[in-house]
Amino acid sequence: RNFVGTGNAALREASYVGTKDLIEQHHQAVIRALWAMTRSEAIPPEKRLSFLTESRHALGKTALLLSGGAALGMYHFGVVKCLHEEQILPWIVSG
């Protein structure tokens, strides 16, 4: 899920509104909660696995969002083709 460095924190270092901070706070809270839950010995391993499997619905899946209209259309085709050839094309594609 960190394809070509998309998880790099430097991509979110500049913002002119507070959205970046809210997203980062939410992201850190989710990480802390999942980390605590997966390390808890009070929760049986099969319950932890079940929770993580079900949490995928709430936390979402990887998607490919394309924008820019016809001007970028050929680039979009190239991106989709490469992702498909590498068998990492997400199930959700929009744009």
N, C-alpha and C positions, 0 to 999 in steps of 0.2 A: 504494500500500500504506500510505499515511499518511492514510487517509480520516478526516476530521474531527479530525485532530490526534492519532490514536492512537499516533504515534511520538514524541509530546512527552515529553521526559525527566521532566518534572514529575509524570507519572503514576506513575513508579517511584521517587519520592524517599523515600517512607515505607514501612517494613516492620518488622515485629517479629521477623523471623527472617532467617537468612542467605541465603535463596533469591534475593532480589533481587540481592545482590552476585554470586552465582554466575552468574546469568543475564547480568548486565552484563559480567562477565569473559569469558564464552563469546561473547557478542555482539561484543565488541571484538576478540577473537582471530580470529573468523571474518572480520570486516571487514578486519583487517590482512592475513590470508592471501589473501583474494580480491583486495585492492588490489595486493599484491605480485605475484600471479600475472598479473593483467591488465596490469600495467606491465612485465613481464619480456620483454625482447627475445630471450631465449634460447628462448622458446616461440613457435612459429609461430602467427600469428593464427587459423588454422583449428583448431588444437589448443586454443587458449584458448576459442574459441567452443564447441567440442564439450564441453569440460570444464564450462563454465558452464551449458550446456544440460542435461548429465547431473547436475550438482550440485543441480538443482532437486528431484530425487528425495530427496536426502539432507537438504536444507535445508527442505523442506516447501513447502506452498502455503498461501494464505490460506484461512481457514475462518471460518464464522460459528457461534459457540457460544452457545446460548440456554439460560438457566436461570431458575428462579424459579417454575416450575409454572404452574398455571392463573391465579394472580393476575396474572401478567405476560403471559399469552397474547395478549391483544389488542394490547399494545405490540409483542410479537414479530411479529404479523401486519403491523402498520404498518411495522416496520423491514424485513421481508422484501419487502413490497410496494414500498417506496421504492427499495430496492436493485435489485429486479427492473426497475422502471420506468427507472432510470438505467443499466441493463445492466451493473451491477457486482456482482451477486449472486454470491458464491463458489460453486464447484461442490460444496464440502463444507459441509453444514449439519448441526448436531447440537443436540439438546435437545428 
